[in-house]
Amino acid sequence: MIDKFSVRNAFLARALGAAAAGLATTGAAFAEVGAATEGQIHLQEPATPIMESITAFHNNLLLWVITAIVLLVLALLIVVMLRFNARANPTPSKTSHNSVIEVVWTVVPILVLVVIAVPSFGVLADQQTVPDGSRKYLGSNIFSYGDVSLPAPGLTVKVTGVQWNWSYEYPDLDISFDSFMLSDSERAAQKPSEPRLLAVDNDLVVPVETTVRVLVTADPTGVIHSFAVPSFGIKIDAVPGRTNETWFYAEREGIYYGQCSELCGKDHAFMPIAVRVVSQDTYDAWVKAVQDGGTDAGAALLGPVS
């Protein structure tokens, strides 16, 4: 029988060795993790200017509007229950029309929607417009004309949704590979520090502080999927026979998770997305390693996420 302590020690030695090698060759052993946490009730921490604007729009505007509406409705309900019940008001009013009230309940909601719409159009326009190096983006200041400058895309990645995994292609680098979710045993052996049902065998690797253009489609013989990474603020359908476009600019190194967000069949729940954001030097080394030795060589270079 194998001694469990020996197995554990061997595994720790291997993991420490890989982490040391990662520090020596790539300088990236510790990484920010973009994933949901137990008991979380708020949005994931933003890692891109787009997600910063979405978070600011939600936290600094929508929550206040929603709270005010809830309190107003609650106050009206309390007034109605206390003032117009049968005991307090035995003879009900026969009023059937009030012009002032009708104008108020029409105009006020319109004004509220206008207040919401103005910044939301800006956020939406930012999401839909790939940077060209000159356009300004909102970032966390959603009531501005744009404070964030972003470079034109420095990398293009093609993402294909398949039943039931993702395929990634770097058209300009002649690199392509499939990405499958790791089973529990595979995760324990290969990536024990990564979350269950989110860890994959091959991460999508991109450089930090680089605008990445993402072309999204689906297998022509398959079904509709949806490529979504919450920390990046991106979610776009992968449709057979059609190519959609999105983009992101990761501001910090780390690993950021997402999942297919369109019901696509029996294994819909097992189509995770893992995006590994590394330094430019590490990315360049990874590209060379993959081109020379395949995805296993690239994974060995990066080492496990700590």
Helices and strands as residue ranges (DSSP letters): H 4-25, E 32-34, H 49-57, I 58-62, H 63-83, H 99-128, E 136-137, E 148-149, E 155-162, E 165-170, E 175-179, H 184-190, E 204-207, E 211-218, E 225-229, G 230-232, E 234-238, E 244-249, E 254-260, G 268-270, E 272-278, H 280-293, H 295-302
